[in-house]
Amino acid sequence: MMRDKIITPTKETLTNRPMKANFLVKEMALVSDVGPEDVWSWLTAGWLDLKANTVVSVSYAALFIIFGLILSFGFYFMGWPYLILPGLTGFLLVGPAVGIGFYEISRQYAAGEKVSFMAAVTAARYNKLGIFGFGVALAFVFQVWIRISFTVFALNFPGIMPEWRIILTRALSMEGVYFGISIAIVGAVFATCIFLVGAFAMPMMMDRKSVLLPSLITSAYAVTQNRNAMLLWAAIIVVFTGIGLATAGVGLIVTLPLIGHATWHAYKQVMSEDLPEGESHPTGTIAGIE
């Protein structure tokens, strides 16, 4: 049974930007204006999706939480405990790829279809090439982040092995403070770049079957054109993910699906106003753009 719509944007937020000759890709013409007040509507709609599909959503989230735990234990037993923290914080970088299953759950629920775990796991079937390409790119960025984290440690603690005991004993030293500032700045740069191109790219490729590069460009354009709302949204994502990680991953059972479902509703408002809720575009078409 199709649920009632939760998001009821104002007239201003529903007005698509006029077509401009200087758009780099035609999909950019689909971007609409939203405000910070709309972010709470996304969260509300995401929470309702989570409540209505708790078993499927939590099960899907558990897959990635278990993978994260396996990765952390792997780093520990291989004698690389210093990689555990960068590995966990790198979770923010691969978030756009993880969210695709939640997007499919929200799409199925809104369309009145039967929501299934298998459909969530295989959501990449809508655009295998584009989604796989984005996933590979995020995996590469994650590897670069791990290597840069190690380099930053080596620059701040020259000649010292990156062991937990040493890190903890020097955490409040000047070297530790400089290390914390350095890693925070580098992490912020990585996260900002990923958020720009990844905020809407994955749901766009799934929903509109668009190719990778136009999706990344359009996502960056949508974020910059709605910077106030997206700054608030980015802050909420960081806080919710931080809460999840601070609880040894337990909190991610709730925060991960909530962010994923809310992201789908954010996308539907920002970039899909030409479609009824729950519907997708045919392959290779962009409605309303010639």
N, C-alpha and C positions, 0 to 999 in steps of 0.2 A: 504494500500500500504506500502510495507516494505521500510523504510528509508535507506539511505546510512549509512554505519558505520562511526562513528566519530573517534573512537580510532584506531590508526594505530601504534601499538607498534613496537619498533625496534626489530631486530633479537635477541638481547641479552635478552630483556624482555619477549620474547615469548618462550624462552628455558626453558622447565620444568626441575626441579631438578631431577637428577637421582635417581632411586629407591635405598634406603639404607635399610640394614637389621635392623638398629637400629631405624627406624621410629616406634613411639609408636602406631600409627594407620595408616592404609594404605592410608587414604585420604591425609595425609601429603605429599605424593609424587606428588600431583597435584599442589603444590604451586610453582609459578613462581616468578622471580625477577622483580621488578619495581623500578623506581627511582622517586625522587621528581618532576621531570618534567612531569611525567605521571599524577600527581594529578590535574594539570590544564586541562588535557584532560577529566578527570572524571567530573570536574565541567562544562566544555563546553557541554559534552554529557548530563549531568543532566539538564542543562539550556534548551537545545533544547527539551528534553522530557517534561519539565514543560511548555514551550511555546506551544508545540503541543497538550498538554492535560491539559490545564489550568483549565477548569471547574472541571474536575474529581479530579485533584491533589489538588486544593484549597479546594474543598468540603471535601475531605478526611482529609486534614490538619485541617479544621475548626472543625471537630468532637473533636479532641484532645485539641484544643485551648479552645473550649467551656467547655470541661470537666475540664481543668485546672482552668478556671475562676470560675466554680461552686465549685471546691475544695477550692479555695482561699476564696471565699465568705463564704463557710461553716466554714472554720477555724475562720474567723472573727466573724461571728454571734454566734459561739459556745464559744467565749471568748478565742480563741487560736491564736491571730494574729501573735504571734512569730513563728508559724509554716508555715506562708505563704511563707517566703523567702526560708527556707529549702525545702518546697514543690515545689516551682518553680525551684530551682536549681537541685532538684531531677529529673527534666525533662530530664537531660542529662543521668541519670542512666537508664531510661526506654526507651530511644530513640531507641535502637535496636528492641524492640517489636513494637513500633509505625511505624517504617519504612517499615514493611512488605507489606503494601498496595501500597506504592510507588514502591517497587520492582516489584510487579505484574503489575502495570501500565506500567513500563518501559519494562518488558518482553513482554506484549501484544503488545505494540507499535512496538517493534523491530521485532516481529514475524508477523506483518501485521494483527493482530487480532483486532476486535473491542474493544476498551478500554471502560470499564464500571465501574461505581462507585461500583456496587454490587460485581463485581469480586475483586475489591481492598479490600472491607470490609471483604470478605470471603476468602482472600488469604491463611488463615491457613488451608484450606481444603486439601492442597497438602501434609501436614504432621501434622495431628492434634495432635498426641501424643507428638512429639518432640517440636513443636512450643508452645503447651499449657504448657509443662513442663518448657520451657525457660521463658515463660511469668509469670508463678507462681514464679519462682526463682527471676525474676526481681522485682516482686511485694514485695517479702519478703525482698530483699535488700533495696527497697525503704522504707519499714517500719523500718528497722534497721537504715537507714540513718536519718530518722526523730527522732528516739529515741536518737541516738548518738548526734545529733545537740542539743537537749534539755539538754543532759548531759554535753556537752561542755559549754553551756551557764551557767549551774548551777555551774560548777567548776570555771568559770571566774567571775561570779557575785553571790557569795554565799549569800543566804538569801534574794535575790531580785527577785520579780516577773517579768517574762519575758514579759513586756509590751512595746509597741512601744515608748511611751513617755520616759521611762527609757532607752531604747536601744539608742534612738537618742541623749539624753542628755549626755550619757556616751560614745558615739561612739569614741570621740577623747581623752578619758582618757587612762591611761595605761592599765586598765582592758579591755577597748574596743579594743585597739591595740592587746593585747594578745589574745582576743577572735577572732578577725579577722584572725590572723595568725593561730591559732589553728584550726578554722573551715575550713580554706583554705587548710591546710595540710591534715586534715581528708577527706575533699571532694576530694582532688587530688588522695588520695589513693583509694577511692571508684571508682572514675571515671576511673583511670588507669586500675584497675582490670576488670571493666565492658567492657572497650574498648578492652582489650586483648582478652577476650573470646567472646565478642559480635560483634566485627567489621565485621566478615564474617559468624558467626554461623547461623543467621536467614536466609539470602539469600541462604546459603548452604543447610539448611534443606528444604527450599521451592523448590529449583532448583533440588537438587540431592536426596531428600527424605531421607537423612542420619539421623541417630539417634542422640540424644542430645549430649552425651559425646564426641564422635569422632568429632562432629562439633565444640564444644568448644575448644578441644585440637588443632584441625587444625587451627582454627581462631587465637589462641594464637601463634602458630608456624608461621603462615603467617605474623602476625604483627611484631614479633621479627626478622624474616628473612629479612623484608623490613622496618627496623626501621626508616630510614631517611625519606622515603616517608610517612610512617604512622605517624611519629611525626608531619610532616607538615599537614597531613590530620586531625589529632586530634586537632591541633591548629586552623585550619579553622572551624572545627565543633564548638569549644568553642566560637570563635569570632562570628560566624553566629548566634548561639543560644543566645549568650549574647545580640547581637543587637536586636534579636526578643523579648527577655524578657524586655530589656530596653525600648522598645516602647509599653509597656503594652500588649504584645502579638500580636500586629498588624503586626509587622515585621515577625512573625513566619509564616504568610500566604505565604510568599515567601521563607524564609530561610529553613523552615521545609521540604517542597517538594524538594527544590534544593538539600539539603543534602541527602534526601532519594533516589532520582533518581541517584545522583552521586555515592552513595554507591553501588548501583546495578552495575554500570559500573566498579567501582573499583573491585568488586567481580568477574565480568566476565573476567577482565584482569588478576587478581592475581590467580584465582582458576578454571577458566572454559575454558582454551584455547583449550581443546579437543572437544569442542562443537561449532557448528555454532551459531551465534547470534540469540537469541530468542528461542532456543530449550532447552528442559530440559531432564534430564536423566530418564529412566524408574525407577520405584520404586525398591529400593534394589540393584541397580547396580552402580558401579563406573567405568566409562569408562577408559580404558587404564591400569587398575590395576587388576591383577589376584590374 
